[in-house]
Amino acid sequence: MTTTTETGVRVLDNYVRGRWTASSSTETLPVTNPATGDTLARVPLSSAADLDAAVRAAREALPAWRAVSVIERARKLFALRQALDARREELARSVTTEMGKTLGDAQAEVARMIEMVECACAVPTTMQGRILEDVSRNVDAETVRQPVGVCAGIVPFNFPAMVPFWFLPFAIACGNCFILKPSEQVPLTQQIAFEMLDELELPPGVVNLVNGGREVVEGILDHPGIDAVSFVGSAPVARIVYERAAKAGKRVQALGGAKNHMVVMPDAVIDKTVSGIIGSAFGAAGQRCMAGSVVVTVGEAHDRLMPALREATEGLTVGDGLDEGTDVGPVISERARDRIREAIDRAAQDGADPVVDGRDPGGDLPRGAYLGPTILDGVRPEMEAAREEIFGPVLSVIQANSLDEAIELVGGSRFGNGVSIFTESGAAVRRFRHEVQAGMVGVNIGVAAPVAFFPFSGWKDSFLGDLHAHGGDAVDFYTRKKTITSRWFSSGQGSGAYFVES
C-alpha cells in the first residue's frame, strides 16, 4: 500500500484497478500533523498518466458493475457500513491527526460518513423510476434511471472522512464507477477507507483513488472519459471547476465557500444560544463551510448576548485535538494560521474591536498551527471581516435594529450556504425562513447542516450546479433518466397473446 523513503517516511500509493499502485511521479509533498508539525507521510503529486490509468480502469469496469443487480450493490454498501463502524475510532483518530480538529469533532464526522453509506443503502427504493399506463389507448410510458458512467470527486481538507462519502457511496450504488482525488493535505483517512473498499471485492476499477494536486484536478475536468464531477472547495475554485468541466460536457456539482450568519433575536434563550454559537463558530477551529462566522444581534440582544458569549469563548482550551481537554484544535497549517492572523489584523485596523483576541493563544503549546478563538465586535457590513470567508476561529458581531435589517444584511452576502436564527418567536421564524436568501436554515441550531437523507442545498456563490450533494439530489445527479413509450398491438385483443399455465 505504501513505499518508504530513505528517511523512513512512507510514500502513499494510489488505488487503481483494484490494487494499490505507486504513482509514476517522483514529486511528493509532506503530510503534516498541524498540532505538532511532524511529517506523517508523503503524498505523491500524481501525473496525468496516473489519472488516465484510473479512468481506463473505471471505464472497463463499468459494464460489469452496471450489470450487478441494484440489490447486490446495496448489499456491498451494507458490508462497507459494517466495516466502517468497526473501525470508526481509527478513522476518527486519523482525521484528528492529519487535520487537527478535536477527537469529538472527528468522531461526529465519521458518524456522518457512515450515515452517508446508510442512506446510499436505500438505492433499491431511491433509484426507482415511474410508470403510467394508458397515456394513450394501449400505450404505456415509463421512466427508468440508469448510471451516468465514470464519476469523479475532488474534495477539501476540512472533512477528510465525510465529504468524500457525500459522493462515493451514492455514485457506486447507482451503478457508476468512481475516482476520488483527496486533498493532498489530508490523504491518510481515505487510505483507511479504501482498505475497506478493497475488502468488498468489487470489480477491479469500480473505485479508484488518485493522489495529487493541480495536474490531477485539471485532468479530471478535461478528461473525455469522465462523465460527472463533484467538487467541494473555495468559491473561486468552485467557479473554475464548474465552468471548465461544463465546457467539457460533464455533469457538475461545485460546492463553494460561505459566510454564514447567525441572527440573535431579543427573546433568544441566552445559554442555549451561546452554546450553539460557540459550537458553530469555533468547532473544527472554524474550518467548516457551515461554520457560523457572523453573529447579527437584533436590538437589545447584543447587550444580553455578549457578556455570556465572551465568557464562554475565553473559557475554551486550545491544544492538540487528541487531548481530552481540548476545545479548539489547530488550523490546518502554519500558512493558514498566518493568513487568519492577518485577517484579524486588518479587521482591527478597520475599526473592529477584538473583545476576545486569539492571535496569540499563549499557554504551553507545542509547535503547531495554533490560534485561539477570536470575537470581533463592532463589525460593520462593509468590512472585509463581514464579507469574506476567513475559514478560521474568528467570529464577527454586527448589530441590527430589526429583523428586517437582519434579513437584508444576510441577503446582501454573495454567499448563501447556511443561516441560523435564535428566537422563541414562531412568527419571527416563519418570516425569516420564508424570506432569507440561503439554502440551509437553522432554527435555534448553530450548524444547520442536513442529515444524509436531505440535500446539502447551498445557494448563490456557495453552490454552482443544479443538483446538490446527498439526499434525493444524489440519486438524480448520479443517474440519467430514460423514458420508454410502448404499444403492444395484441394487448387486450385475445389473439397473439402468450399465456403460461401454472
TAPELIN-V850092 format. One record per residue. PHI is phi in radians with two decimals (none if undefined). PSI is psi as a letter, one per 30 degrees, with the letter a starting at -180 (NA if undefined). OMEGA is omega as a letter, one per 30 degrees, with the letter a starting at -180 (NA if undefined). Layout:
# TAPELIN-V850092
phi psi omega
PHI PSI OMEGA
PHI PSI OMEGA
This chain:
# TAPELIN-V850092
phi psi omega
none f l
-2.49 l l
-1.95 l a
-2.23 k l
-1.41 l l
-1.08 f a
-1.49 g l
1.53 g l
-1.56 k a
-1.30 k l
-1.89 k a
-1.26 k l
-1.73 l l
-1.50 l l
-2.17 j a
-2.40 k l
0.98 h l
1.37 g l
-2.64 l l
-1.31 k a
-2.37 k l
-1.18 k l
-1.17 k l
-1.32 f a
-1.55 k l
-1.68 f a
-1.44 k a
-2.35 l l
-2.17 k l
-1.32 k l
-1.75 j a
-1.97 k l
-1.30 j a
-1.20 f l
-1.42 f a
-2.23 f a
1.44 g a
-1.28 k l
-1.46 k a
-1.57 e a
-2.96 a l
-2.18 k a
-1.89 k a
-1.31 k l
-1.61 i a
-1.05 l a
-1.71 l l
-1.06 e l
-1.16 e l
-1.11 e l
-1.11 e a
-1.06 e l
-1.10 e l
-1.19 e l
-1.14 e l
-1.10 e l
-1.10 e a
-1.16 e a
-1.15 e l
-1.22 e a
-1.41 f a
-1.02 e a
-1.04 e a
-1.18 e a
-1.26 e l
-1.08 e a
-1.32 f l
-1.18 k a
-1.07 l a
-1.09 e l
-1.19 e l
-1.18 e l
-1.08 e l
-1.11 e l
-1.12 e l
-1.05 e l
-1.24 e l
-1.06 e l
-1.14 e l
-1.12 e l
-1.03 e l
-1.12 e l
-1.15 e l
-1.09 e a
-1.11 e a
-1.17 f a
-2.03 g a
-1.12 e a
-1.22 e l
-1.09 e l
-1.10 e a
-1.12 e l
-1.14 e l
-1.13 e l
-1.01 e a
-1.11 e a
-1.16 e a
-1.63 f a
-1.91 e l
1.92 f a
-1.09 l a
-1.11 l a
-1.09 e l
-1.08 e l
-1.08 e a
-1.15 e l
-1.11 e l
-1.14 e l
-1.11 e l
-1.13 e l
-1.06 e l
-1.18 e l
-0.99 e l
-1.15 e l
-1.05 e l
-1.08 e l
-1.15 e l
-1.02 e l
-1.13 e a
-1.16 f l
-1.09 f a
-1.41 g a
-1.02 e l
-1.05 f l
-1.62 e a
-1.26 f a
-1.62 g a
-1.13 l l
-1.68 a a
-2.38 l l
-2.51 k l
-2.38 j l
-1.33 l l
0.96 h l
-1.14 f l
-2.53 l a
-1.06 k a
1.03 g l
-2.07 k l
-2.00 k l
-2.23 k l
-2.53 l l
-2.09 k l
-2.06 l l
-1.89 k l
-2.27 l a
-1.08 l l
-1.30 e l
2.44 b l
-1.73 k a
-2.08 l a
-2.33 l l
-2.20 k l
-2.06 j a
-2.16 l a
-1.63 a a
-1.45 f a
-1.37 f l
-2.36 i a
-1.09 f a
-1.65 e a
-1.33 e a
-1.06 e l
-0.99 f a
-1.55 g l
-1.14 f a
-2.08 e a
-0.95 e a
-1.12 e l
-1.19 e a
-1.10 e a
-1.31 f l
-1.05 e a
-1.45 g l
1.67 g l
-1.55 l l
-1.80 l a
-2.40 k l
-2.16 k l
-1.87 k l
-1.96 j l
-1.25 l l
-1.08 k l
-1.18 f l
-1.41 f a
-2.44 i a
-1.56 f a
-1.31 e a
-1.12 e l
-1.27 f l
-1.08 e l
-1.16 e a
-1.05 e a
-1.30 f l
-1.04 e a
-1.27 e l
-1.09 e l
-1.07 e a
-1.25 f a
-1.30 f a
0.99 h l
-1.24 l l
-0.95 k a
-0.96 k a
1.84 f l
-1.14 e l
-2.13 k a
-2.43 k l
-2.22 k l
-2.17 j l
-1.30 l l
2.78 a a
-2.19 b a
-1.10 e a
-1.08 e l
-1.23 e l
-1.04 e a
-1.11 e l
-1.11 e l
-1.08 e a
-1.17 e a
-1.78 f a
-1.13 k a
-1.19 f l
-1.53 f l
-1.87 k a
-1.71 f a
-2.59 k a
-2.27 k l
-2.01 k a
-2.37 k l
-2.35 k l
3.09 a a
-1.26 l a
-1.08 e l
-1.08 e a
-1.25 e l
-1.01 e l
-1.16 e l
-1.09 e a
-1.06 e a
-1.07 e a
-1.18 e a
-1.26 e a
-1.21 e l
-1.14 e l
-1.08 e l
-1.46 g l
1.50 g a
-1.65 l l
-1.35 k a
-2.38 k l
-2.25 k a
-2.20 j a
-1.67 k a
-1.86 a a
-1.38 a a
-2.78 l l
-2.48 i a
-1.48 k a
-1.82 k l
-2.18 j a
-1.62 k a
-1.96 j l
-1.52 l a
-1.05 f a
-1.66 g a
-1.08 k l
-1.36 j a
-1.12 e a
-1.12 e l
-1.21 e l
-1.14 e l
-1.05 e l
-1.04 e l
-1.12 e a
-1.17 e a
-1.03 e a
-1.10 e a
-1.29 e a
-1.35 e a
-2.04 f l
-1.09 k a
0.95 g a
0.94 h l
1.28 g a
-1.66 h l
-2.26 k l
-1.28 f l
-1.89 g l
-1.13 k l
-1.37 j a
-1.96 f l
-2.35 k l
-1.74 k l
-1.95 j l
-1.60 k a
-1.83 k l
1.06 b a
-1.29 f l
-1.03 e a
-1.03 e a
-1.22 f l
-1.33 e a
-1.46 e a
-1.06 e l
-1.03 e a
-1.22 e l
-1.16 e l
-1.13 e a
-1.08 e a
-1.13 e a
-1.18 e l
-1.15 f l
-1.51 f a
-1.34 k a
-1.76 k l
-1.72 k l
3.10 a l
-1.11 k a
-1.10 f l
-1.37 f l
-1.38 k a
-1.06 e a
-1.51 g a
-1.42 k l
-1.77 e a
-2.28 j l
-1.47 a l
-1.25 l l
-1.41 l a
-1.12 f a
-2.77 l l
-1.13 e l
-1.11 e l
-1.12 e l
-1.00 e a
-1.15 e l
-1.10 e a
-1.20 e l
-1.01 e a
-1.12 e l
-1.15 e l
-1.16 e l
-0.99 e a
-1.14 e l
-1.10 e l
-1.12 e l
-1.14 f l
-1.38 f l
1.97 f l
-1.26 l a
-1.86 j l
-1.31 i a
-1.16 f l
-2.22 j a
-1.98 j a
-1.77 g a
-1.08 e l
-2.19 j a
-1.17 f l
1.12 a l
1.31 a a
-1.65 i a
-1.62 k l
-1.25 l l
-1.10 k a
2.90 a a
-1.67 i a
-1.67 k l
-2.43 k l
-1.53 l l
-1.12 k a
-2.22 k l
-2.04 k l
-1.85 j l
-1.63 l l
1.24 g l
-1.33 k l
-1.81 l a
-1.00 f a
-1.43 f a
-1.23 l l
-1.01 e a
-1.11 f l
-1.63 f a
-1.87 e a
-1.81 k l
-1.24 k l
-1.62 e l
1.02 h l
-2.82 a a
-1.37 i a
-2.24 k a
-2.06 k l
-1.68 k a
-2.06 k l
-2.10 k l
-1.73 k l
-2.23 l a
-1.54 f a
-2.71 l l
-1.11 e l
-0.95 e a
-1.14 e l
-1.12 e l
-1.11 e l
-1.13 e a
-1.13 e l
-1.08 e a
-1.15 f l
-1.34 f l
-1.36 k l
-1.31 f l
-1.66 l l
-2.68 h a
-1.34 d a
-2.39 l l
-2.70 k l
-2.31 l l
-2.26 k l
-2.00 j a
-2.94 l l
-1.90 g a
-1.65 j l
-1.10 e l
-1.14 e l
-1.12 e l
-1.12 e a
-1.02 e a
-1.22 e a
-1.09 e a
-1.16 f l
-1.34 e a
-1.76 f a
-1.22 k a
-1.71 i l
-2.68 l a
-1.51 f l
-2.31 k a
-2.15 k l
-1.93 k l
-1.98 j a
1.00 h l
-2.32 k a
-1.30 e a
-2.02 j a
-1.57 h l
-1.24 k a
-1.35 l l
-1.23 l a
-1.08 f a
-1.47 f l
-2.12 l a
-1.31 k l
-1.48 i a
-1.81 i l
-1.15 l a
-2.10 l l
0.91 b a
-1.26 f l
-1.44 f l
-2.71 k l
-2.20 k a
2.49 a a
-1.98 e a
-2.12 k a
-1.48 l l
-1.37 k l
0.76 a a
1.12 a l
-1.10 f l
-1.09 f a
-1.10 e l
-1.16 e l
-1.09 e a
-1.21 e a
-1.63 g l
-2.33 l l
-1.96 k a
-1.56 k l
-2.21 k a
-1.89 k a
-2.03 k l
-1.95 k a
-2.21 k l
-2.32 k l
-2.07 j a
-1.18 f l
-1.49 f a
-1.06 k l
1.25 g a
-1.83 f l
1.40 f l
-2.20 k l
1.34 g l
-1.52 l a
-1.99 k a
-2.21 k l
-1.98 j l
-1.35 k l
-1.51 NA NA
